[in-house]
Every structure is written in structure tokens, then in C-alpha cells.
Amino acid sequence: MTTTPSLPRSIIPSATKLRILDQRRLPAETTYLDCTTTDSVIEAIKTLAVRGAPAIGLAAAYGLLLGRTAGQGPDETLSQFEAAASALIAARPTAVNLAWAVEHMMTCVRHEHRNAFPEGWADRLKA
């Protein structure tokens, strides 16, 4: 009987961080980067630590959420998301999935903004 080898997951989201398989180190090492900010996700994208269109898109979408600062008003929150979205798209401007994922998330953010970011909105975006 042949068993299929277990492959490492390239993206592992959690409540406070995004673990990204550092693909620059493959196949010699299986190392993860723990990204806790939008800037750390941008760095992973720029340095090619995360590769492959779907993984880049997912990392960017989640990276957008990592840039959120709690306790701000609706307009400040929207401005913060817009700045993070622009920075993420600029990290790899030719990456179609990255731009699509960020724009999709921003559509959801703008919808929540119209409702003044009601309770639980960030959890809905993570889903």
C-alpha cells in the first residue's frame, strides 16, 4: 500500500497572525514566517516568500485584516483599510489574484462601513 506524503500548508491563518510557508527555503527546509501586520505580509509578498497566485491572493486578503486597529471610528477604519489595500496591491502590481482578493475584501469593508461597522464585522470578513 502506498501512502501519500503529508505536504506542508502554505497559508495558516489564525486570530492574530498569518503563518506563511517560506517558499524561498524549499525544498531543503520547511520554515514558516509569522506575519502579524500588513507590512509583514507585504514583505513576504515582495520577497517571494509566498508564491503561487492563489496563495498570494489569500495572503493579501488576510494581510488586509491584520492592518486593522481596533477602537477607531468608521471613517478612520475605512481610511486605514484603503491605505493598507493600496500598499498590498503595490507589493506585486502584476499579480491578478492579489488585486482581485484585496478588491473583494474592500467591497466587503465598504459594505460594513455603510453600516458603521456593526459588532462582529471583522469576524464576518475572516469567514
C-alpha positions as CSV (number, residue, x, y, z in Angstrom):
1,M,0.0,0.0,0.0
2,T,1.3,3.4,-1.0
3,T,0.9,6.3,1.3
4,T,0.7,9.9,0.2
5,P,3.3,12.1,1.9
6,S,2.0,14.9,4.0
7,L,2.6,18.3,2.4
8,P,3.0,21.5,4.4
9,R,0.2,24.0,4.3
10,S,1.3,27.2,2.5
11,I,-1.0,29.6,4.4
12,I,-2.2,29.1,8.0
13,P,-4.5,31.9,9.3
14,S,-5.3,32.4,13.0
15,A,-7.0,35.2,15.0
16,T,-3.8,37.3,15.4
17,K,-1.4,36.2,12.7
18,L,-0.9,34.6,9.3
19,R,1.7,31.8,9.1
20,I,3.2,31.7,5.6
21,L,5.4,28.8,4.4
22,D,8.6,30.5,3.4
23,Q,8.9,29.0,-0.1
24,R,12.3,30.5,-0.6
25,R,13.7,27.8,1.7
26,L,12.0,24.9,0.0
27,P,12.8,22.0,-0.5
28,A,15.7,22.0,2.0
29,E,13.7,23.4,4.9
30,T,10.1,23.8,6.0
31,T,10.1,27.2,7.7
32,Y,7.2,29.5,8.4
33,L,7.0,33.2,8.7
34,D,4.6,34.6,11.3
35,C,3.1,37.7,9.9
36,T,1.3,39.9,12.4
37,T,1.0,43.1,10.4
38,T,0.0,44.2,7.0
39,D,3.6,45.3,6.5
40,S,5.0,41.8,7.3
41,V,2.6,40.3,4.7
42,I,3.7,42.9,2.1
43,E,7.4,42.0,2.9
44,A,6.6,38.2,2.4
45,I,4.9,39.0,-1.0
46,K,7.7,41.3,-2.2
47,T,10.5,38.9,-1.2
48,L,8.7,35.9,-2.8
49,A,8.4,34.0,0.4
50,V,4.8,33.4,-0.7
51,R,4.3,32.1,-4.2
52,G,1.5,30.9,-6.4
53,A,-1.4,33.1,-7.4
54,P,-4.0,31.6,-5.0
55,A,-1.6,31.7,-2.0
56,I,-0.6,35.3,-2.8
57,G,-4.3,36.4,-3.1
58,L,-5.2,34.7,0.2
59,A,-2.2,36.2,2.0
60,A,-3.1,39.7,0.7
61,A,-6.7,39.3,1.7
62,Y,-5.8,38.2,5.2
63,G,-3.0,40.8,5.4
64,L,-5.6,43.5,4.9
65,L,-7.3,42.3,8.1
66,L,-4.0,42.4,10.0
67,G,-3.7,46.1,9.5
68,R,-6.9,46.9,11.4
69,T,-6.6,49.0,14.6
70,A,-9.5,48.5,17.0
71,G,-11.3,51.4,18.6
72,Q,-11.4,53.8,15.7
73,G,-14.4,55.4,14.2
74,P,-16.0,54.1,11.0
75,D,-14.3,56.8,8.7
76,E,-10.9,56.3,10.2
77,T,-11.3,52.5,9.9
78,L,-12.2,52.8,6.3
79,S,-9.2,55.1,5.6
80,Q,-6.9,52.6,7.3
81,F,-8.2,49.8,5.2
82,E,-7.9,51.8,2.0
83,A,-4.3,52.6,2.7
84,A,-3.5,49.0,3.5
85,A,-5.2,47.8,0.3
86,S,-3.2,50.2,-1.8
87,A,0.0,49.1,-0.2
88,L,-0.8,45.4,-0.6
89,I,-1.7,45.8,-4.3
90,A,1.6,47.8,-4.9
91,A,3.6,44.9,-3.4
92,R,3.2,43.0,-6.6
93,P,1.1,45.1,-9.0
94,T,1.0,42.5,-11.8
95,A,-0.5,39.8,-9.5
96,V,-4.1,39.5,-10.7
97,N,-5.3,37.3,-7.8
98,L,-3.7,39.6,-5.3
99,A,-5.6,42.6,-6.6
100,W,-8.8,40.6,-7.0
101,A,-8.7,39.4,-3.4
102,V,-7.9,42.8,-2.0
103,E,-10.7,44.5,-4.0
104,H,-13.1,41.8,-3.0
105,M,-12.3,42.3,0.7
106,M,-12.6,46.1,0.2
107,T,-16.1,45.6,-1.3
108,C,-17.0,43.9,2.0
109,V,-15.3,46.6,4.1
110,R,-17.2,49.3,2.3
111,H,-20.4,47.5,2.9
112,E,-19.6,47.2,6.6
113,H,-18.7,50.9,6.6
114,R,-22.1,51.9,5.3
115,N,-23.5,50.1,8.4
116,A,-21.0,51.8,10.7
117,F,-19.0,48.6,11.3
118,P,-21.6,46.8,13.5
119,E,-20.4,44.3,16.1
120,G,-18.8,41.2,14.7
121,W,-18.0,42.7,11.3
122,A,-14.3,41.7,11.4
123,D,-15.2,38.1,12.1
124,R,-17.5,38.1,9.1
125,L,-14.7,39.3,6.9
126,K,-12.4,36.5,8.1
127,A,-15.0,33.9,7.2
